[in-house]
Amino acid sequence: MKKKHLNLALKLTLSFLALLLSGIGIFLSSWIVIPASNMQVLILAVGTPEISPWLLILNIIAFSSVFYFVPQRQLKRIACIGSFIGFLICAWVIINIPPTHAKMTVAMEQGLGVDYLKKIPQSAKAKMRSSSFILADAFTGIHLEKTRHQSDIRFATPSGIPLTMEVYQPLQPPQLGKYPTLVVIYGGAWRTGDPKDNLQFNQYMASRGYTVFAIDYRHAPQHRFPAQLEDVKTALNFIKTHADEYEADPNNMVLLGRSAGAHLAMLAAYQPDAPPIRAVVSYYGPVNLTNGYNFPPNPDPINSRAVLKAFLGGSPQELAELYKTASPINYVRNNLPPTLLIYGGRDNLVQAKYGRNMYQSLYKSGNTTVFLEIPWAEHAFDAVFNGVSNQLALYNTERFLAWSLFQNE
């Protein structure tokens, strides 16, 4: 009798665990396609597509567990259908990796030239990722080589606010000359963020032969635009003045930003009095703040209008000229630095259509530009460094950077 009770308890436990696993699988997988309505679920919408290989396996295990361990037919049928739907959602992401890579390859060749890879030295090519998506990396992580890292280097104190930067350098000093300069500007709706963000990316790029400067700027609403742009300019002047100390070439510089940081990167690079900038990389950066306010996304998880009011001090109806001045798209003219634009097709903070509009404006003005869209990706997709989307973005970003900075060696 005791053994019979134990067997029953084991079966009930296994049945419960199978159902729980199935529920977790379909819940997480659903956020690959459900748009986020607030900041709490935005984390799920950002992260779940990036771990879709993990979720694919989870749904397979859940389906098998339910099939074998759940005795009730109706319950088994519902849970199996749920796990199968979760499996299909995850499979949609993975199946779309090759065609997305193919489209990106075409876009890179159209923007930079069909032979752009031939202009990159073999020494730089040897350090690049061999494939746009490596399944093993999705599970084990992208290997990061050792680099030199200097932290909390103060470059300015505007309004009594200490601004610092993080500097990442290749492990060995350069044998000849100096390393190209990569300036990284973090995102955070102009109101949060830290130069210590995105450490893995910065370390990865430093190991590929760049001196990486991750810079700070003042935050809204305490400090409104153009304070942030002024801080970026101050950081660039500091880098130019102190370049020798960090083995950096100030005349061989790229600006790379994410979200609000991408907005500042484009603004800084497109100014008429900008220092020599070889290229700009924008990860999901706002380009037209007036339209961003007047036509907010739906759903709008961060309340875009409130963010823009905090940044600029009012609405476009109140501050039309300031909104125009703060929008990178209004600075487009001929002879701007080459620009790489990468956006998520499911971005509900900065919609991909704005990146596409920026691309069209740059292209029509005779500038070198590339627009890449990742169909399943949300805003801040690269927060998961070894995720599906960031692997695609990283593969093309490092080629764009090498084409911009190494081809004249």
Phi, psi and omega in degrees: 000316180297318179296323180295319179294321179296317178297321179294317179297321179295317180296319179294321179295314179296322178296316179297315180296321179296316179294321179297316179298319179296317180297318178296317181300310182288326178298310181292316182298327183297333182284355172290333183243343180275126178289142182283135180257347178208174185294328182296314181274347177300325178301319178292317181294327178286314190278325188296320177297329184286336178252025183303326175299321176295315182292328176301313179294320179301317180291326177294314179297318181296316179301313181296319181296316179297316182300321185269331191248349180262116185280327183291124186297313183296316180295319178298317182297315181296314182293321179295320178296318178299314180294324179292321177296316177301319177299316182295321179297313179294321180295327179302317178298309186294320179296330183275358179297309181301312179294329177292318176299318180297317178295321179294321178299316178297316181297319179296318181290324177293322183279321187253348182110143184297338181254023187298327180294331180291341180276352180268128180300149180300327180298325177283320179300324184297336182269351185281161175295139185282340183216152180288340176212122178244111186302319181301323180294331179296335180259322186258346182096157177278129182296132178245124178277161180291142176222172172269141185221122175246130190246152172057046177274113183283131179242348178191163176221064181288137180053029179077008180264115179288125178250131184234170175221154173256137180239127178243130181231153173305154185300322182255141174301154181293139179288322179224139175067214182228165178279144172302154185256129175240115179259122185249131182239120185286161176260185181140031178059029180064006185237348178219176177118168187206145178300341179281353177296157175057038181303318183298316179298315182296319178293319179300313182293323177298322180290345179267005173106026177241149163269119186256125175250113175261112192254161181254166172203161180289153187253148170279159001273354180299325181231114185263163177305137016262023182305319183295318178294321177299321180292322177296316178299319178297318178297319179295321177294321177298316180298317179298319182289323186252015185305318183300325182296334184246016177057036184250145177262105183290345178266005180227070193236140173237141173258131179229128180224161177240129176054243179302325177293326176292321175302314180291324179297314179295315179302313182296318183287333185267359179296144178301330181257023182295147174292171179301115178239124184280332181191166178228139175238123180245114170267109176045051181271140173294139182236334181229094187289330177297309178293326177299326177281313186288333182230069182292157179293160177223112002289166184234084190295339182250003183060074187304322181295320178294322178297314181291324176296320179294325182285318188252343177099004179173191181266169176297332178293330179271327189227055186302316183291323179293320176298321178294317181295329184270004184255116182304329184296337180279357179256003183292128176206181179287157175067035171274160178299147174308140187231128174255124181244122180235124184225155175269135181295338180248024181291120179255015173249305174237101187293147184300335181299331179289321175296322179293320177297320179296317178302312182297321179294316178296316182297315181294336179272004176087018181266155174280123183207152179225133176243124178239133179237132178255109194304320187267355192277143174263180174299146177061032181303331184280004174299332173264098192299323180264013181291169183301310184292317183293329176299317178295315181295316182296319180303314182279327179297314182292331176287321177296316179297315181295320177298322182287325193247335186256346192293340181265008180295000000 
